[in-house]
């Protein structure tokens, strides 16, 4: 700031003759301080000895200047911090030009070699893909023997789990892509499923395994079957969920293949097929084992069990799979798979004789009456209900029927089965399909010959199954000669027909429905015809007996030296002349 010189002011005011037009001369005392004495400066007096009236103004100006400098310093510091942060980010992202230039020179901004500051990403080494065949070839039979020997101190259930664990480790390098079992099961025929995946296991390893399995109890093996099925179905559910695109929240259980569990389970089912039969009630009753989506797994299991015991395969087919086929919701894919299984079973060498001889297994029939009813209805549908699968049923029907009806005549088990069979097929005899009606009527007549109790049962259901009864009576009447020869006794039939005639007479006089009355009239017509046959046959039998006695006496008198063959010829000659 500038200060006003008071001396000059005095002079100006004192010299009135000087023309200054009111202006005053201003001087700068601050520029002249260096030439003044210190005492004067210390006292705050100007060099000319006068006091500056603008000292306070100068102080305020100095303080303002200092504040401006402080603000500038603070602003400069914040700019530096911002710039430093920006540089740090640029350096971290590799976008700092100075760092890039220094890296090109081999030196970073901090003086270190550029290679030291960078982390080189190493490429992940891809594991070589191992196939099921390659993993199988690496299984050492001696290692397996030692491993199984060390399990003897464990509980049987734990032993079975560790047995599967051995094969799980043996195939752990086989990824799911090398063994997409769910896709294989869905797209392969039953013939191809039979050897999956045991076709890759060596004979030595297989023999060691099955010999060890044969020493385990049926309870432990049944536990292992259910345990294995649970693992397989969980993996199936995971794969299906993943295929739908809902990977979140789902554990990827199928990241590794399940070859090991399939190998162990196949060995158990082939060596001890009864293990599968022991868990059949749980497989049929528990909801988690239900559903046609699980059908390929169970078909594969039944095939493996059939490899060990063919009758077990037919038993499982008739008891577990056939009811699915008989349901209303069975889709064509499931029907085809179920038929493929039974076709494969029946195509095995000597299958017919094996199955017929084992028609009854531990008191249970391979093909029970309720299963046979499904087969007979599927084989002989109405003309409008025929499908492509009908011809396949027609091909398997003769063998299945033979297995279903085979047994010891007159035995307790046969009498019980025939009564059940009668109740199952008697309604089918009244169906609109002529072929089904005829076939079912023939089975009913077979039941009548096996167990006289079936006549009593027929009498009970006669009116409720009137159309069936008419067709059964008609077939007996029209084919009397054939059926009468097979009937062991005619007395139950005679009594039953007599009861039917009484019911017919009452119904024909009291029934108001013309259609039902016509059915009773037809039934009565056939009953009369059968009664006549039975009466003539009864009279003829008595006449034949008397004739044989008379001829025998005469022959003995005339020719006492006749041998046995001559007597047989005489009997056949006489009986052939009698009407039936």
C-alpha positions as CSV (number, residue, x, y, z in Angstrom):
1,X,0.0,0.0,0.0
2,X,1.1,3.6,-0.5
3,X,1.4,6.2,2.3
4,X,0.8,9.9,2.2
5,X,3.9,12.2,3.0
6,X,2.7,14.6,5.7
7,X,5.6,17.1,5.1
8,X,4.6,17.4,1.5
9,X,1.0,17.9,2.6
10,X,2.0,20.7,4.9
11,X,4.0,22.3,2.2
12,X,1.1,22.1,-0.2
13,X,-1.3,23.6,2.2
14,X,1.1,26.3,3.2
15,X,1.8,27.4,-0.2
16,X,-1.4,28.8,-1.3
17,X,0.2,30.3,-4.4
18,X,1.0,26.7,-5.9
19,X,-1.7,25.5,-8.1
20,X,-2.5,21.8,-7.4
21,X,-6.2,21.8,-8.0
22,X,-6.8,19.9,-4.7
23,X,-4.5,16.9,-5.5
24,X,-2.0,15.6,-2.9
25,X,1.4,14.0,-3.6
26,X,1.6,10.4,-2.5
27,X,4.9,8.7,-1.5
28,X,5.8,5.0,-0.7
29,X,7.5,4.7,2.7
30,X,7.9,1.0,2.4
31,X,10.3,1.3,-0.4
32,X,12.5,3.6,1.6
33,X,12.7,1.4,4.8
34,X,15.9,-0.3,3.8
35,X,17.7,3.1,3.9
36,X,16.3,4.0,7.3
37,X,17.9,3.3,10.7
38,X,16.8,0.4,12.8
39,X,15.8,2.3,15.9
40,X,13.4,4.2,13.8
41,X,12.1,1.0,12.3
42,X,11.8,-0.6,15.7
43,X,9.8,2.3,17.0
44,X,7.5,2.0,14.0
45,X,8.4,5.5,12.8
46,X,9.0,6.1,9.2
47,X,12.4,7.3,8.0
48,X,11.2,10.9,7.8
49,X,10.2,10.6,11.5
50,X,6.5,10.6,10.9
51,X,4.0,7.6,11.8
52,X,2.1,5.8,9.0
53,X,-1.6,6.1,9.4
54,X,-2.1,3.1,7.1
55,X,-0.3,0.5,9.2
56,X,-3.6,-1.3,10.0
57,X,-4.5,-1.4,6.4
58,X,-1.1,-2.9,5.5
59,X,-1.5,-5.6,8.2
60,X,-5.0,-6.6,6.9
61,X,-3.6,-6.8,3.3
62,X,-0.7,-9.0,4.5
63,X,-3.0,-11.3,6.4
64,X,-5.3,-11.6,3.3
65,X,-2.3,-12.4,1.2
66,X,-1.2,-15.1,3.6
67,X,-4.6,-16.7,3.7
68,X,-4.7,-16.7,-0.1
69,X,-1.3,-18.5,-0.1
70,X,-2.6,-21.1,2.4
71,X,-5.7,-21.8,0.3
72,X,-3.5,-22.2,-2.7
73,X,-1.2,-24.6,-0.9
74,X,-4.2,-26.7,0.3
75,X,-5.7,-26.8,-3.1
76,X,-2.4,-27.8,-4.6
77,X,-2.0,-30.6,-2.1
78,X,-5.5,-32.0,-2.8
79,X,-4.8,-31.9,-6.6
80,X,-1.6,-33.8,-5.9
81,X,-3.5,-36.5,-3.9
82,X,-6.1,-36.8,-6.7
83,X,-3.5,-37.1,-9.3
84,X,-1.6,-39.7,-7.2
85,X,-4.8,-41.8,-6.9
86,X,-5.5,-41.6,-10.6
87,X,-2.0,-42.6,-11.3
88,X,-2.2,-45.6,-8.9
89,X,-5.4,-46.7,-10.6
90,X,-3.8,-46.4,-14.0
91,X,-0.8,-48.3,-12.9
92,X,-3.0,-51.1,-11.5
93,X,-5.0,-51.4,-14.7
94,X,-2.0,-51.2,-16.8
95,X,-3.2,-48.1,-18.6
96,X,-0.6,-45.6,-17.3
97,X,1.4,-44.3,-20.2
98,X,4.5,-43.6,-18.2
99,X,4.4,-47.2,-16.8
100,X,3.9,-48.6,-20.2
101,X,6.8,-46.6,-21.5
102,X,9.0,-47.7,-18.7
103,X,7.9,-51.3,-19.1
104,X,8.9,-51.2,-22.6
105,X,12.3,-50.1,-21.5
106,X,12.4,-53.0,-19.0
107,X,12.1,-50.8,-15.9
108,X,8.9,-49.8,-14.0
109,X,8.3,-46.4,-12.4
110,X,9.6,-47.6,-9.1
111,X,12.9,-48.8,-10.6
112,X,12.1,-52.5,-10.5
113,X,12.2,-54.7,-13.5
114,X,9.0,-54.9,-15.3
115,X,8.8,-58.7,-15.2
116,X,8.8,-58.7,-11.4
117,X,5.7,-56.5,-11.1
118,X,3.6,-58.6,-13.5
119,X,2.0,-62.0,-12.6
120,X,1.9,-64.2,-15.6
121,X,-1.3,-66.3,-15.8
122,X,-0.5,-69.9,-16.2
123,X,-2.7,-72.0,-18.4
124,X,-4.6,-74.8,-16.7
125,X,-3.3,-78.1,-17.9
126,X,-6.2,-80.2,-19.1
127,X,-6.4,-83.7,-17.8
128,X,-6.5,-86.3,-20.5
129,X,-9.9,-87.9,-21.1
130,X,-10.0,-91.4,-19.7
131,X,-12.5,-93.8,-21.1
132,X,-14.3,-96.6,-19.2
133,X,-12.3,-99.2,-21.0
134,X,-9.0,-97.5,-20.1
135,X,-9.9,-97.2,-16.5
136,X,-11.0,-100.8,-16.4
137,X,-7.7,-102.0,-17.8
138,X,-5.9,-100.3,-14.9
139,X,-7.7,-102.2,-12.2
140,X,-5.2,-104.5,-10.5
141,X,-6.7,-107.8,-9.4
142,X,-4.2,-108.2,-6.6
143,X,-5.0,-104.8,-5.2
144,X,-8.7,-105.8,-5.2
145,X,-8.0,-109.0,-3.4
146,X,-6.0,-107.3,-0.7
147,X,-8.6,-104.5,-0.4
148,X,-11.5,-106.9,0.0
149,X,-9.6,-109.0,2.6
150,X,-9.1,-106.0,4.8
151,X,-12.9,-105.4,4.9
152,X,-13.6,-108.5,6.9
153,X,-13.7,-106.7,10.3
154,X,-16.3,-104.2,9.1
155,X,-20.1,-104.5,9.3
156,X,-21.5,-106.1,6.2
157,X,-23.4,-102.9,5.1
158,X,-20.2,-100.9,5.4
159,X,-18.3,-103.6,3.6
160,X,-20.7,-103.3,0.6
161,X,-20.3,-99.5,0.6
162,X,-16.5,-99.7,0.6
163,X,-16.7,-102.3,-2.1
164,X,-18.5,-99.8,-4.3
165,X,-16.0,-97.1,-3.2
166,X,-13.1,-99.2,-4.6
167,X,-14.7,-99.1,-8.1
168,X,-15.6,-95.5,-7.6
169,X,-12.0,-94.6,-7.1
170,X,-11.0,-96.9,-10.0
171,X,-13.2,-94.9,-12.3
172,X,-12.8,-91.4,-10.7
173,X,-10.9,-90.0,-13.7
174,X,-13.8,-91.0,-16.0
175,X,-15.9,-87.8,-16.4
176,X,-19.6,-87.8,-16.9
177,X,-19.1,-87.0,-20.6
178,X,-17.3,-90.3,-21.1
179,X,-20.2,-92.2,-19.5
180,X,-23.5,-90.3,-20.0
181,X,-25.5,-93.2,-18.5
182,X,-28.9,-91.5,-18.6
183,X,-28.6,-90.7,-22.3
184,X,-27.3,-94.2,-23.0
185,X,-30.1,-95.9,-21.1
186,X,-32.8,-93.8,-22.9
187,X,-31.4,-94.3,-26.3
188,X,-30.1,-97.9,-26.2
189,X,-32.1,-101.1,-26.7
190,X,-32.4,-103.7,-24.0
191,X,-30.0,-105.9,-25.9
192,X,-27.3,-103.2,-25.6
193,X,-28.1,-102.4,-22.0
194,X,-27.3,-106.0,-20.9
195,X,-23.6,-105.6,-21.0
196,X,-23.3,-102.0,-19.8
197,X,-20.8,-101.4,-18.2
198,X,-19.5,-104.9,-17.2
199,X,-18.3,-105.6,-20.7
200,X,-15.1,-103.7,-19.9
201,X,-14.3,-105.5,-16.6
202,X,-11.7,-108.3,-16.9
203,X,-12.7,-111.8,-16.1
204,X,-10.2,-112.0,-13.2
205,X,-11.5,-108.9,-11.5
206,X,-15.1,-110.0,-12.1
207,X,-14.5,-113.4,-10.5
208,X,-12.8,-112.0,-7.5
209,X,-15.7,-109.6,-6.9
210,X,-18.5,-112.1,-7.4
211,X,-16.8,-114.6,-5.2
212,X,-16.6,-112.0,-2.4
213,X,-20.3,-111.0,-3.0
214,X,-21.5,-114.6,-2.6
215,X,-20.2,-114.5,1.0
216,X,-22.4,-111.6,2.0
217,X,-25.9,-112.0,3.5
218,X,-29.1,-111.3,1.6
219,X,-30.0,-108.5,4.0
220,X,-26.7,-106.6,3.4
221,X,-27.1,-107.1,-0.4
222,X,-30.6,-105.8,-0.3
223,X,-29.4,-102.8,1.7
224,X,-26.8,-102.2,-1.0
225,X,-29.3,-102.4,-3.8
226,X,-31.5,-99.7,-2.3
227,X,-28.4,-97.6,-1.4
228,X,-27.1,-97.8,-4.9
229,X,-30.5,-97.0,-6.5
230,X,-30.9,-93.9,-4.3
231,X,-27.5,-92.6,-5.6
232,X,-28.4,-93.4,-9.2
233,X,-31.8,-91.7,-9.0
234,X,-30.3,-88.6,-7.3
235,X,-27.8,-88.3,-10.1
236,X,-30.6,-88.7,-12.6
237,X,-32.6,-85.9,-11.0
238,X,-29.6,-83.7,-11.0
239,X,-29.0,-84.3,-14.7
240,X,-32.6,-83.6,-15.6
241,X,-32.6,-80.4,-13.6
242,X,-29.4,-79.3,-15.2
243,X,-30.8,-80.1,-18.6
244,X,-33.7,-77.7,-18.0
245,X,-31.3,-74.9,-17.3
246,X,-31.9,-74.6,-13.5
247,X,-28.4,-75.0,-12.3
248,X,-28.7,-72.6,-9.4
249,X,-29.1,-74.2,-6.0
250,X,-28.6,-77.7,-7.4
251,X,-25.6,-79.7,-6.3
252,X,-23.8,-81.0,-9.3
253,X,-23.7,-84.6,-8.3
254,X,-23.1,-85.6,-11.9
255,X,-19.8,-83.8,-12.3
256,X,-18.1,-87.2,-12.1
257,X,-19.4,-90.3,-13.7
258,X,-21.2,-93.0,-11.8
259,X,-19.4,-95.9,-13.5
260,X,-18.2,-97.4,-10.2
261,X,-21.7,-97.7,-8.7
262,X,-23.1,-99.2,-11.8
263,X,-20.3,-101.8,-12.0
264,X,-20.7,-102.8,-8.3
265,X,-24.5,-103.0,-8.5
266,X,-24.4,-105.0,-11.7
267,X,-22.1,-107.6,-10.1
268,X,-24.4,-107.9,-7.1
269,X,-27.5,-108.3,-9.2
270,X,-25.9,-111.0,-11.4
271,X,-24.5,-112.9,-8.5
272,X,-27.4,-112.6,-6.1
273,X,-30.6,-111.9,-8.1
274,X,-32.7,-112.6,-5.0
275,X,-31.3,-109.3,-3.6
276,X,-33.5,-107.5,-6.1
277,X,-36.6,-109.6,-5.2
278,X,-36.0,-108.8,-1.5
279,X,-36.5,-105.1,-2.0
280,X,-39.4,-105.4,-4.5
281,X,-42.0,-104.4,-2.0
282,X,-40.2,-101.1,-1.2
283,X,-39.6,-100.4,-4.9
284,X,-43.4,-100.8,-5.5
285,X,-44.6,-98.9,-2.5
286,X,-42.2,-96.0,-1.9
287,X,-43.1,-92.8,-3.9
288,X,-39.5,-91.9,-4.7
289,X,-39.2,-95.1,-6.8
290,X,-42.4,-94.4,-8.8
291,X,-42.6,-92.7,-12.2
292,X,-42.0,-93.7,-15.8
293,X,-38.9,-91.5,-15.8
294,X,-37.2,-94.1,-13.6
295,X,-38.2,-97.0,-15.8
296,X,-34.8,-97.2,-17.8
297,X,-32.9,-97.7,-14.5
298,X,-35.2,-100.6,-13.3
299,X,-35.2,-102.2,-16.7
300,X,-31.4,-102.2,-16.6
301,X,-31.4,-103.7,-13.1
302,X,-33.9,-106.5,-14.2
303,X,-31.7,-107.3,-17.1
304,X,-28.7,-107.7,-14.9
305,X,-30.6,-109.9,-12.5
306,X,-31.9,-112.0,-15.5
307,X,-28.3,-112.6,-16.4
308,X,-27.9,-114.5,-13.2
309,X,-31.4,-116.1,-13.0
310,X,-33.8,-115.8,-15.9
311,X,-36.9,-116.6,-13.9
312,X,-36.2,-113.7,-11.6
313,X,-36.3,-111.4,-14.7
314,X,-39.7,-112.7,-15.8
315,X,-41.0,-112.5,-12.2
316,X,-39.9,-108.8,-11.9
317,X,-41.4,-108.1,-15.3
318,X,-44.8,-109.6,-14.4
319,X,-45.0,-108.2,-10.9
320,X,-43.3,-104.8,-11.2
321,X,-43.4,-103.6,-14.8
322,X,-46.5,-105.1,-16.3
323,X,-48.9,-103.2,-14.0
324,X,-47.4,-100.0,-15.4
325,X,-48.2,-101.2,-18.9
326,X,-51.7,-102.0,-17.8
327,X,-52.2,-98.4,-16.5
328,X,-54.0,-95.7,-18.5
329,X,-51.1,-93.3,-18.4
330,X,-48.5,-95.6,-19.9
331,X,-46.8,-93.7,-22.7
332,X,-45.5,-95.4,-26.0
333,X,-41.9,-95.2,-24.9
334,X,-42.5,-97.0,-21.7
335,X,-44.6,-99.7,-23.4
336,X,-41.9,-100.3,-25.9
337,X,-39.2,-100.6,-23.2
338,X,-41.4,-103.1,-21.2
339,X,-42.0,-105.2,-24.2
340,X,-38.4,-105.1,-25.2
341,X,-37.5,-106.6,-21.8
342,X,-39.8,-109.5,-22.0
343,X,-38.9,-110.1,-25.7
344,X,-35.2,-110.2,-24.6
345,X,-36.0,-112.7,-21.8
346,X,-38.0,-115.0,-24.0
347,X,-35.2,-114.9,-26.7
348,X,-32.6,-116.4,-24.4
349,X,-31.6,-119.9,-25.3
350,X,-33.9,-122.5,-23.8
351,X,-35.9,-119.7,-22.2
352,X,-39.3,-121.5,-22.6
353,X,-38.2,-124.7,-20.8
354,X,-36.4,-122.8,-18.1
355,X,-39.4,-120.6,-17.4
356,X,-42.0,-123.4,-17.5
357,X,-40.0,-125.5,-15.1
358,X,-39.6,-122.6,-12.7
359,X,-43.2,-121.3,-13.1
360,X,-43.6,-121.4,-9.3
361,X,-40.7,-119.8,-7.4
362,X,-40.7,-120.2,-3.6
363,X,-44.5,-120.5,-3.5
364,X,-45.1,-117.6,-5.9
365,X,-45.9,-117.8,-9.6
366,X,-43.8,-116.0,-12.1
367,X,-46.9,-114.8,-13.9
368,X,-49.7,-114.3,-11.3
369,X,-53.4,-114.2,-12.4
370,X,-53.6,-110.4,-12.3
371,X,-50.6,-110.1,-14.6
372,X,-52.0,-112.7,-17.0
373,X,-55.3,-110.7,-17.2
374,X,-53.2,-107.7,-18.4
375,X,-51.5,-109.8,-21.0
376,X,-54.7,-111.4,-22.3
377,X,-56.5,-108.1,-22.6
378,X,-53.5,-106.5,-24.4
379,X,-53.2,-109.5,-26.8
380,X,-56.9,-109.6,-27.8
381,X,-58.2,-106.0,-27.8
382,X,-61.2,-104.7,-29.7
383,X,-60.6,-104.2,-33.4
384,X,-60.7,-100.4,-33.0
385,X,-58.2,-100.5,-30.1
386,X,-55.4,-102.4,-31.9
387,X,-52.0,-100.7,-31.8
388,X,-48.5,-101.5,-33.1
389,X,-47.7,-103.2,-29.8
390,X,-50.6,-105.7,-30.3
391,X,-48.6,-107.9,-32.6
392,X,-45.8,-108.0,-30.1
393,X,-48.2,-109.2,-27.4
394,X,-49.5,-111.8,-29.8
395,X,-45.9,-113.1,-30.2
396,X,-45.2,-113.5,-26.5
397,X,-48.7,-114.6,-25.4
398,X,-48.3,-118.4,-26.0
399,X,-45.2,-118.7,-23.7
400,X,-46.6,-116.3,-21.1
401,X,-49.8,-118.3,-21.0
402,X,-48.0,-121.6,-20.7
403,X,-46.0,-120.3,-17.8
404,X,-49.1,-118.8,-16.1
405,X,-51.1,-122.0,-16.3
406,X,-48.4,-124.6,-15.7
407,X,-48.6,-126.6,-12.5
408,X,-49.4,-129.9,-10.8
409,X,-53.0,-130.8,-11.5
410,X,-55.0,-131.3,-8.3
411,X,-52.3,-129.8,-6.0
412,X,-53.3,-127.3,-3.3
413,X,-51.3,-124.5,-5.0
414,X,-52.9,-125.2,-8.3
415,X,-56.4,-125.2,-6.9
416,X,-55.8,-121.9,-5.2
417,X,-54.3,-120.3,-8.3
418,X,-57.1,-121.6,-10.6
419,X,-59.7,-120.0,-8.3
420,X,-57.8,-116.6,-8.5
421,X,-57.5,-117.0,-12.3
422,X,-61.2,-117.6,-12.6
423,X,-62.0,-114.4,-10.8
424,X,-59.6,-112.5,-13.0
425,X,-60.7,-113.6,-16.4
426,X,-64.4,-114.4,-16.0
427,X,-65.3,-110.8,-16.8
428,X,-63.1,-110.8,-19.9
429,X,-65.3,-113.6,-21.3
430,X,-68.1,-111.2,-21.6
431,X,-66.2,-108.4,-23.5
432,X,-67.3,-107.2,-26.9
433,X,-64.1,-108.5,-28.6
434,X,-64.9,-111.9,-30.0
435,X,-61.3,-113.1,-29.8
436,X,-60.9,-112.0,-26.2
437,X,-64.2,-113.5,-25.2
438,X,-63.4,-116.9,-26.8
439,X,-59.9,-117.0,-25.2
440,X,-61.1,-116.0,-21.8
441,X,-63.9,-118.5,-21.9
442,X,-61.4,-121.2,-22.7
443,X,-59.3,-120.2,-19.6
444,X,-62.4,-120.3,-17.4
445,X,-63.2,-123.8,-18.5
446,X,-59.6,-124.8,-17.7
447,X,-60.1,-123.3,-14.2
448,X,-63.3,-125.4,-13.8
449,X,-61.3,-128.6,-14.5
450,X,-58.6,-127.6,-12.0
451,X,-60.7,-126.9,-9.0
452,X,-64.4,-127.9,-8.4
453,X,-64.7,-124.8,-6.2
454,X,-64.7,-122.7,-9.3
455,X,-68.1,-124.1,-10.1
456,X,-69.4,-122.8,-6.9
457,X,-67.8,-119.4,-7.6
458,X,-69.4,-119.4,-11.0
459,X,-72.8,-120.0,-9.5
460,X,-72.3,-117.0,-7.2
461,X,-71.4,-114.6,-10.0
462,X,-73.6,-116.1,-12.7
463,X,-76.2,-113.3,-12.8
464,X,-73.7,-110.5,-12.4
465,X,-71.7,-111.8,-15.3
466,X,-74.5,-113.1,-17.5
467,X,-72.9,-112.3,-20.8
468,X,-69.8,-114.1,-19.7
469,X,-71.8,-117.1,-18.5
470,X,-73.7,-117.3,-21.8
471,X,-70.4,-117.4,-23.8
472,X,-68.8,-120.0,-21.5
473,X,-71.9,-122.2,-21.8
474,X,-72.0,-121.8,-25.5
475,X,-68.3,-122.9,-25.9
476,X,-68.9,-125.9,-23.6
477,X,-71.9,-126.8,-25.7
478,X,-70.3,-126.3,-29.1
479,X,-67.0,-128.0,-28.2
480,X,-68.5,-130.6,-25.8
481,X,-66.5,-133.5,-27.1
482,X,-63.2,-131.8,-26.7
483,X,-63.9,-130.3,-23.2
484,X,-65.7,-133.3,-21.8
485,X,-62.7,-135.5,-22.5
486,X,-60.5,-133.1,-20.4
487,X,-62.9,-132.8,-17.5
488,X,-61.8,-135.1,-14.7
489,X,-65.4,-135.3,-13.3
490,X,-68.7,-134.3,-14.6
491,X,-70.7,-134.2,-11.4
492,X,-69.9,-130.6,-10.4
493,X,-70.8,-129.4,-13.9
494,X,-74.1,-131.4,-13.8
495,X,-75.1,-129.8,-10.5
496,X,-74.1,-126.3,-11.6
497,X,-76.1,-126.5,-14.9
498,X,-79.1,-127.6,-12.9
499,X,-78.8,-124.5,-10.7
500,X,-78.4,-122.3,-13.8
501,X,-81.6,-123.7,-15.3
502,X,-83.6,-122.9,-12.2
503,X,-82.3,-119.3,-12.3
504,X,-83.0,-119.0,-16.0
505,X,-86.7,-120.1,-15.6
506,X,-87.3,-117.6,-12.8
507,X,-85.6,-114.7,-14.7
508,X,-87.4,-115.5,-18.0
509,X,-90.8,-115.1,-16.3
510,X,-89.9,-112.1,-14.0
511,X,-87.4,-110.1,-16.0
512,X,-88.8,-106.9,-17.5
513,X,-85.8,-106.0,-19.6
514,X,-86.0,-107.6,-23.0
515,X,-82.3,-107.7,-23.6
516,X,-81.5,-109.4,-20.3
517,X,-84.4,-111.8,-20.7
518,X,-83.0,-112.8,-24.1
519,X,-79.6,-113.5,-22.5
520,X,-81.3,-115.8,-20.0
521,X,-83.1,-117.6,-22.8
522,X,-79.8,-118.2,-24.6
523,X,-78.2,-119.4,-21.4
524,X,-81.1,-121.8,-20.8
525,X,-80.8,-123.1,-24.4
526,X,-77.1,-124.1,-23.8
527,X,-77.8,-125.4,-20.4
528,X,-80.4,-127.8,-21.8
529,X,-78.0,-129.0,-24.5
530,X,-75.3,-129.6,-21.9
531,X,-77.7,-131.4,-19.6
532,X,-78.8,-133.7,-22.4
533,X,-75.1,-134.5,-23.1
534,X,-74.5,-135.2,-19.5
535,X,-77.6,-137.4,-19.2
536,X,-76.8,-139.4,-22.3
537,X,-73.2,-139.7,-21.2
538,X,-74.3,-140.9,-17.8
539,X,-76.7,-143.6,-19.3
540,X,-74.1,-144.6,-21.8
541,X,-71.5,-145.1,-19.1
542,X,-73.8,-147.4,-17.2
543,X,-74.6,-149.3,-20.4
544,X,-71.0,-149.5,-21.2
545,X,-70.2,-150.9,-17.8
546,X,-72.9,-153.6,-18.2
547,X,-71.8,-154.4,-21.7
548,X,-68.2,-154.8,-20.7
549,X,-69.2,-157.1,-17.9
550,X,-71.3,-159.2,-20.1
551,X,-68.7,-159.4,-22.9
552,X,-66.1,-160.1,-20.3
553,X,-68.0,-163.0,-18.9
554,X,-68.8,-164.4,-22.4
555,X,-65.2,-164.0,-23.5
556,X,-64.0,-165.7,-20.4
557,X,-66.3,-168.7,-21.1
558,X,-65.5,-168.9,-24.8
559,X,-61.8,-168.0,-24.7
560,X,-60.3,-168.3,-21.3
561,X,-56.8,-167.7,-22.7
562,X,-57.3,-164.0,-23.8
563,X,-54.4,-161.7,-22.8
564,X,-54.4,-158.1,-21.6
565,X,-53.9,-156.5,-25.0
566,X,-56.9,-158.3,-26.3
567,X,-59.1,-157.0,-23.5
568,X,-57.9,-153.4,-24.2
569,X,-58.7,-153.7,-27.9
570,X,-62.2,-154.9,-27.0
571,X,-62.8,-152.0,-24.7
572,X,-61.7,-149.4,-27.3
573,X,-63.9,-151.1,-29.9
574,X,-67.0,-150.9,-27.7
575,X,-66.5,-147.4,-26.3
576,X,-65.9,-146.0,-29.8
577,X,-69.4,-147.0,-30.8
578,X,-71.1,-145.2,-28.0
579,X,-72.4,-141.7,-28.5
580,X,-71.0,-138.9,-26.3
